[in-house]
């Protein structure tokens, strides 16, 4: 038996060999992709100044408000300095935690605050760094989550390092879009020496 393949007379064995070759050619695994050049090693967070904005607040703190004991706070750098965690224990026994992280691409800090009362307004917050002050202080601001249709309540926290090593924290809210602010927490953080 003979056949014609592309104008060439072939016997059955040759046609079969061509079919086998085409089968393997069409079903062969694709060639491996070229290996990309290795990516540069990212800089450690500790080498980037933006990650050090909250360094003044790291430590163990005894917190007072209007001269009265308000609670304790543990503020720690975690993940090799790539984030900051805050663990608050209120004088009434309730608890809260914050995760602060710095996005190097956006050059922006974010705070996520969650308490054991997260279903109450103020028990869950997300704030963004909106100001850095010459004295090293910072301000985070956001809107308090509320029920659908409820009025927007802005919330901001200002942390100011004091010359004596303490930190002044003021938390304020605004119910009029930021025209006026009222303090809901005004406290001094005194470092606990171990």
C-alpha positions, -999 to 999 in steps of 0.1 A, spaced: 0 0 0 13 34 -8 0 69 0 9 104 -8 20 128 19 27 164 8 31 152 -27 56 125 -18 47 88 -24 51 69 9 45 33 19 23 24 48 52 21 72 64 56 63 29 71 67 26 54 102 60 68 112 49 103 101 17 99 122 37 89 152 60 118 148 31 142 145 14 127 175 45 133 197 51 167 182 16 179 190 14 162 224 48 170 237 52 190 269 59 226 263 94 237 267 101 249 302 98 287 306 132 304 309 142 309 345 139 345 354 168 363 369 166 361 406 146 389 423 166 413 444 164 406 482 139 431 497 153 455 522 145 446 558 118 467 573 142 480 600 162 497 573 133 518 560 126 550 579 88 548 574 87 517 596 100 537 626 72 563 629 58 546 661 92 537 677 86 563 705 55 543 716 70 509 718 71 495 753 50 486 784 28 514 797 7 523 827 -20 546 815 -38 574 834 -67 597 824 -75 628 845 -51 614 871 -70 581 875 -57 547 865 -72 538 830 -54 506 821 -22 491 807 -8 489 772 18 468 756 31 481 723 55 459 704 72 457 670 66 424 654 76 405 623 111 419 623 99 454 627 74 452 598 43 459 620 34 471 654 9 454 678 -9 471 707 -25 451 735 -47 472 757 -62 461 791 -87 486 804 -92 493 841 -127 478 838 -111 445 825 -121 448 789 -94 443 762 -85 457 728 -58 451 702 -44 471 674 -24 461 644 -5 489 628 12 483 594 31 504 569 26 500 532 59 509 516 43 512 481 17 537 493 40 551 520 10 550 544 3 536 578 -30 519 587 -43 509 622 -69 482 627 -84 483 663 -106 455 676 -120 451 711 -140 424 730 -169 448 724 -165 449 686 -202 449 680 -205 483 697 -197 515 679 -161 523 686 -152 486 694 -139 482 659 -119 509 640 -98 513 610 -77 545 609 -50 559 586 -20 581 594 -30 616 584 -3 637 601 32 635 613 43 664 636 78 679 641 79 667 677 76 631 664 38 629 672 14 613 648 -23 614 641 -45 585 628 -80 592 616 -110 572 603 -147 568 605 -164 546 631 -184 518 616 -221 521 624 -255 506 616 -267 512 580 -282 547 577 -265 560 609 -247 593 609 -210 592 601 -188 597 632 -151 606 625 -126 593 650 -89 604 654 -61 595 677 -31 618 683 0 603 700 26 628 712 60 618 727 68 639 758 103 650 768 101 628 800 96 597 779 58 595 785 33 596 756 2 618 755 -27 601 737 -59 620 728 -88 602 711 -115 625 696 -147 622 677 -165 645 653 -202 642 645 -202 672 620 -177 660 594 -146 673 612 -157 709 619 -156 703 657 -140 676 678 -146 664 713 -122 643 733 -134 608 744 -101 597 759 -72 620 771 -44 600 787 -8 599 797 12 567 790 40 563 816 66 537 808 68 507 830 104 498 838 110 461 843 
